Structures are given as C-alpha cells and as structure tokens.
Amino acid sequence: VRRAVETAEAALDAVLGDTARQEAALDQREAFPADLCARLDAFGLPAHYVPTRWGGRLDDYGRLWSLWRTVARRDLSAVVAHGKTFLGAAPVWVAGNSSQAEETAAAVLAGAPMAWALSEPEHGADLLRNSFSARPVPGGWRLDGVKWPVNNATRAGRLSVLACTDAAETARGHSLFLVDKAGLAPDSWRALPKEPTHGIRGVDISGIEFSGATVPEDAMIGPRGTGIETTLRCLQLTRTLCTALSAGAGERALRVAARFAAGRLIKERPLAERPVPLSVLARCAALLAAAEASSLVAARSIHSLTGEMSVTSAIVKPLAPTLADSVLGELAELLGVRSFLVGVYEHGAFQKLYRDHQIVSVFDGSTPVNRAALVQQFPRLVAGFESASYDAAGLAEAVGQNVFLRPPCTDSLTLASRTGSSVVQSLPVLAMELAADNGPAGLAEQAAALCADARRLTLLMAQVRPAARPAMMAYEMAAAYELCYAGAACLQVWKAQARQHSTAPLWQGGLWVRAALRELRARLAVTMRWAPPDACPGDDAIGQELGRLTVAAAANGSTITPLGTPVPMISPGSQESV
Ligand SMILES: Cc1cc2nc3c(=O)[nH]c(=O)nc-3n(C[C@H](O)[C@H](O)[C@H](O)COP(=O)(O)OP(=O)(O)OC[C@H]3O[C@@H](n4cnc5c(N)ncnc54)[C@H](O)[C@@H]3O)c2cc1C
C-alpha cells in the first residue's frame, strides 16, 4: 500500500518538475498557477477527487493527503487552487443523488474546476446566520445573494452553494444546491472581482452574486433542510485533508532552512555546526513529524474511525497549521533576512510559503471555530477516556502503513462522535504495552507521562459546562487535547510501524517519536500553564542527532519526516550563494 502511494508521489513530483523559479515569478505577478494546475490535470489528480464508485480513483484518503502534501511542498497556491475542486464536489459525494454524482464526476474527471460557496460578506463561519436565499419558483429555485470570498468562484463552472430555504438561523433552514453556471440566464449572476491577497496571491479568491438566478428543482443536493448538516459532514473530510497543506509547507521550509544552515558560514564555520541552529532544526523536525503522524492517522481514520471524524477533524484542523506556523516562525528567525527578501535564496521560497501558509489556519474553519466545536464534545471525550474504551480494529487500520483500508463510507459521518476519540483513549493501554516492551530509551516513560497528562486534562475538561460561548480556558483545554491526540498518534504509529522502518535513520532508537513526544509535552505544559515536563532518559542526545539528520536530508533530498518521501533535488543554479 505504502509503496503504491510513494510511487504515485514520485510520479507527481516528476510531472511537476522544478517549479521554484516559476512559482516565484507567478507570485510576483499575482498570476494564477495555470501551468502547474495543467500539470496536475495531466498527472490525473482530478481522478483522486472522484470516488471509485463514480469512475474516479478516490479509494484512499491517506493517498489523497499524500498527493496534496507533495504539491504543497512545491507550491501552496497550486494545491489551494486545484484542490478546491474536491471541496466543491464533496457535498455531491456525501449527499447527492446518482445523476448529480455522475454529472459531477464527468466534469471533474475532465478537469473542470469546482467551487464551494458557503461564506457571505456579513457572515463568515456562522453559517446559520447566512442570508443568501433560495425561494421556490415553478420548476425550480430562485437564488439571490452574494457568496464571498470564495476560492475558484470565477473560474469554476459548477459550484456547491449553501442557501437559506426556510427560516433563517435554524439548523433545518438551509439547503445545498449544485449550480451549473452554464444553465443560468446570463443577466442573473455575475462574478465578483478577484481579491488581492497577502499569500496565495495568484489564486482566484473572488465571489459570485446571484440576482434572481433560477436553478432546476433537481439542483438541490440532498433533502430540503439538510444543507448545514451535509456541510458539517463534508467539512470533516475537507478539514482533515487541509492538514496536508501545513505538512507540505512545513517540509519545504525545513529543507530550505536546513540547506541554509549547512551553507551559511559564520566565523568560517557552517551555522549548522552550532548547537542552537541544530536544536532549532531538530525541534522543527520533531513538530513536523508530529503534524505528519497525526494528520495521516486522521486522514486514514476517514475509512476506519468514520464515526469519530467530527472530533478528529476538529482536532487536526487547528493542530497541523498551529504546529506548522510555529515551525515557520522559528525557521524564519534562523534564516534571518533570507526569510524576508523576495529575490534571494532559492527564489525567495521561504517568504512566499510563509505568506501562503498564513491562511491555512483561517479557511475551512478557523482554529477558534474548530476548538469551539471540540469543546461541545468534551463530555463524550471525558467519558471515553475514563472508560479507556476504543475501537481497536479501526485504530489499527488508521495507524498502520502496509494495512489495507476498508472502503470509505461517508454515510457514517455523523455530527457527534458517540465513541469519543479512539486515538487518545488508547493511551492507557498503549502506555502499558510500551512499558512491557524493550523499546527505545525513554519512550515508555514519555508514553506514561503523556497518559498522565491526558488524564489530568480530561479531569479538567469534565468541569467545563456546555455553553454556547465557552470560557477561554475551555479553548486552551481543546488545544491541549490536540497535543494529546498528536502524542498518542505518534506513539501508535511508532508501535505499528517501527519494525518495517527499522533501517531508516529517523526511526533508529525511536529518534523521531522521542523527539516529537518531548516537544509535544513541553507545549502541552505551556498551554495548560503546568510545570515543564521532566527530562526522560536519553533526551539530551536527541536534538543534535535529529538536527544532523535533518541537515543531511535537506542536502540530498532524502526523506525528512518519518512517513515522508524523498524530493527530487532542485536544479543547479536555482540556489543562490548564501
Ligand atoms: C483565501 C481564502 C479562501 C477562501 N475560500 C473560501 C471558499 O472557497 N468558500 C467559502 O465559502 N469561503 C471561503 N473563504 C472564506 C473563509 O472560509 C471565511 O473567511 C471563514 O469562514 C472565516 O470567516 P471570517 O474570518 O470572515 O469571519 P468570522 O467568521 O466572522 O470570524 C471572525 C473572527 O472570529 C472568530 N470566530 C468565529 N467563530 C468563532 C467561534 N465560534 N468561537 C470563537 N471564535 C470564533 C474567527 O476565528 C475569527 O478570528 C475563503 C477565505 C479566504 C481568505
């Protein structure tokens, strides 16, 4: 399974070629990455947005995650522009009828871009307050209102549009429509201008205004009144997959910064030979490993822990960009002026991805929005941890690598998880198993300490009363729970896959997982204002070793994260002198 994914990623890399110079030029001109998107079409990426049932190749969300990460480590603009088609089509896969699915599949497979129009100028994340209306007229529905800002709103021929069909501000007052622009009267809609943006500057971030546009009755996706529910179920897929953008941006940044540290001479010695830069690189590699493990486990959970995705997506959507933003901040400092100047060092790649990535924590549900959603599920998470119950079979599929995933069943996506989070709830058993193992020095201690942290946290979560506007402390607990999830995911991935990766340098002696656990527990303590964690056996040697491996991987293009893949090295001449 893993080999097939790696082959697909390598093929995608080969199709993309060396894009560094091109993406920098496009960014400066604020031009759409049309050539890169055409290459993604030529590779066949659109087929990965279409379920196999409808003639596509989407049968493994982990693979789609990996493919998006491969594009994201080249150019976030390209993946944001191209990937939007999956988001636009998702409501059809989740709730559409067979003729909508067939029509959408044919369009997507032919390379037609799609859009997903939820936001309105007056209402961002608060979808219930939306005022865009759909009113019944003979033979169909009349659409009125503005959707803005919307990615691909101008380029897309088809959009999934959320509209108010009944009493506004009620969960059953909204419905989704599949709108084909080609079927609308020309004077009944207009595209709104592209908005200039701070990052992903070339992407079509625009909008669309409808004034009496009529769509046929069968344009409605799912039954009347299910728009909010379908949207929330689709967001469980899209928010989980968005984490690939953070993993890709983080990887690119780490490679750029590590190459810089290796080549930059300070007092005639490479920067990378100093303990501080090496520790920074190691810490960033550890956080990136944690983001990768948790995001990939979440993506695979779409198949095997489907009923938990309301919790899982609300955990990883804030977690991955938060960890990546922290990585980018530290690496920016390490790169110094080369993190800021547009025209130097690998075509100014860092400053571009630093700007581009800023939006990932905002769109498709911001960090506070997801944390607020997680808080609503605290009672279930507390009960799940107390009972130490979890879905062992589903978890084994999610954390394994050469394990076949059951086919995805989006019908099982639910608005609340009845079983909490199997990943976090497996911690007590996992800690006991690792204690009984003759594993790497310090790992069992880390696992036991994380389990104790999670127990202490859930006791505090138990005191949070359900509220429409939770107190600040509840948001902090949600952030801490994310870190517990990340730690548990790392430990589970380690336990499931250590043997098959036994020759890989990052896996020797549990290097990456020990480093990740150390960083995650330190962040957890800061988040909860607890005392810093005690050092575990072997901790002092981790940083320098991981730092050296990171520098080596950046220099030769080999894998830089535990579940990553090599990257083709950039062409000679595209890396200016440091
Ligand atoms: C590049 C880009 C691409 C986009 N693509 C699309 C797209 O394709 N389709 C689409 O429909 N929309 C899209 N959007 C819109 C985007 O998803 C919205 O902007 C988003 O929903 C957030 O809304 P907001 O920031 O405008 O405002 P608000 O939702 O009003 O948020 C304002 C602030 O309040 C916080 N907040 C909101 N709710 C809560 C809560 N419950 N608890 C705590 N804090 C909260 C937010 O985090 C934010 O800090 C895009 C936006 C951008 C910039």
The ligand as a Tripos MOL2 file, in Angstrom:
@<TRIPOS>MOLECULE
LIG
   53    58     1     0     0
SMALL
NO_CHARGES

@<TRIPOS>ATOM
      1 C1         -8.0210   32.6690    0.6920 C.3       1 LIG1
      2 C2         -9.4100   32.4190    1.1120 C.ar      1 LIG1
      3 C3        -10.1320   31.3980    0.5370 C.ar      1 LIG1
      4 C4        -11.4300   31.1570    0.9200 C.ar      1 LIG1
      5 N1        -12.1550   30.1920    0.2800 N.ar      1 LIG1
      6 C5        -13.4570   30.0470    0.5710 C.ar      1 LIG1
      7 C6        -14.2570   29.1630   -0.1810 C.ar      1 LIG1
      8 O1        -13.7970   28.5300   -1.1190 O.2       1 LIG1
      9 N2        -15.5660   29.0640    0.1360 N.ar      1 LIG1
     10 C7        -16.1200   29.7720    1.1480 C.ar      1 LIG1
     11 O2        -17.2960   29.6200    1.3920 O.2       1 LIG1
     12 N3        -15.3800   30.6050    1.9050 N.ar      1 LIG1
     13 C8        -14.0730   30.7770    1.6130 C.ar      1 LIG1
     14 N4        -13.3200   31.6620    2.3280 N.ar      1 LIG1
     15 C9        -13.9080   32.3540    3.4470 C.3       1 LIG1
     16 C10       -13.4320   31.8080    4.7740 C.3       1 LIG1
     17 O3        -13.6730   30.4440    4.9230 O.3       1 LIG1
     18 C11       -14.1090   32.6290    5.8300 C.3       1 LIG1
     19 O4        -13.4670   33.8420    5.7730 O.3       1 LIG1
     20 C12       -14.0950   31.9480    7.1440 C.3       1 LIG1
     21 O5        -15.2980   31.2470    7.2500 O.3       1 LIG1
     22 C13       -13.9010   32.8320    8.3120 C.3       1 LIG1
     23 O6        -14.7420   33.9070    8.3070 O.3       1 LIG1
     24 P1        -14.2170   35.3670    8.6850 P.3       1 LIG1
     25 O7        -12.8040   35.3170    9.1030 O.co2     1 LIG1
     26 O8        -14.5520   36.2480    7.5780 O.co2     1 LIG1
     27 O9        -15.0950   35.9020    9.8380 O.3       1 LIG1
     28 P2        -15.7890   35.3890   11.1310 P.3       1 LIG1
     29 O10       -16.3610   34.0240   10.9880 O.co2     1 LIG1
     30 O11       -16.7110   36.4840   11.4220 O.co2     1 LIG1
     31 O12       -14.6210   35.3220   12.1970 O.3       1 LIG1
     32 C14       -14.0210   36.4700   12.8010 C.3       1 LIG1
     33 C15       -13.1650   36.0070   13.9580 C.3       1 LIG1
     34 O13       -13.9850   35.3620   14.9270 O.3       1 LIG1
     35 C16       -13.5130   34.0620   15.2040 C.3       1 LIG1
     36 N5        -14.6400   33.1720   15.4520 N.ar      1 LIG1
     37 C17       -15.6510   32.8800   14.6060 C.ar      1 LIG1
     38 N6        -16.4860   31.9950   15.1830 N.ar      1 LIG1
     39 C18       -15.9860   31.7100   16.4100 C.ar      1 LIG1
     40 C19       -16.3720   30.8600   17.4760 C.ar      1 LIG1
     41 N7        -17.4630   30.1000   17.3960 N.pl3     1 LIG1
     42 N8        -15.6270   30.8310   18.5870 N.ar      1 LIG1
     43 C20       -14.5230   31.5920   18.6800 C.ar      1 LIG1
     44 N9        -14.0890   32.4000   17.7030 N.ar      1 LIG1
     45 C21       -14.8090   32.4650   16.5760 C.ar      1 LIG1
     46 C22       -12.7440   33.6770   13.9480 C.3       1 LIG1
     47 O14       -11.7630   32.6860   14.2100 O.3       1 LIG1
     48 C23       -12.0980   34.9930   13.5680 C.3       1 LIG1
     49 O15       -10.9510   35.1860   14.3470 O.3       1 LIG1
     50 C24       -12.0210   31.9280    1.9380 C.ar      1 LIG1
     51 C25       -11.2860   32.9500    2.5420 C.ar      1 LIG1
     52 C26       -10.0100   33.2080    2.1230 C.ar      1 LIG1
     53 C27        -9.2700   34.3470    2.7440 C.3       1 LIG1
@<TRIPOS>BOND
     1     1     2 1
     2     2     3 ar
     3     2    52 ar
     4     3     4 ar
     5     4     5 ar
     6     4    50 ar
     7     5     6 ar
     8     6     7 ar
     9     6    13 1
    10     7     8 2
    11     7     9 ar
    12     9    10 ar
    13    10    11 2
    14    10    12 ar
    15    12    13 ar
    16    13    14 ar
    17    14    15 1
    18    14    50 ar
    19    15    16 1
    20    16    17 1
    21    16    18 1
    22    18    19 1
    23    18    20 1
    24    20    21 1
    25    20    22 1
    26    22    23 1
    27    23    24 1
    28    24    25 2
    29    24    26 1
    30    24    27 1
    31    27    28 1
    32    28    29 2
    33    28    30 1
    34    28    31 1
    35    31    32 1
    36    32    33 1
    37    33    34 1
    38    33    48 1
    39    34    35 1
    40    35    36 1
    41    35    46 1
    42    36    37 ar
    43    36    45 ar
    44    37    38 ar
    45    38    39 ar
    46    39    40 ar
    47    39    45 ar
    48    40    41 1
    49    40    42 ar
    50    42    43 ar
    51    43    44 ar
    52    44    45 ar
    53    46    47 1
    54    46    48 1
    55    48    49 1
    56    50    51 ar
    57    51    52 ar
    58    52    53 1
@<TRIPOS>SUBSTRUCTURE
     1 LIG1         1 GROUP 0 **** ****
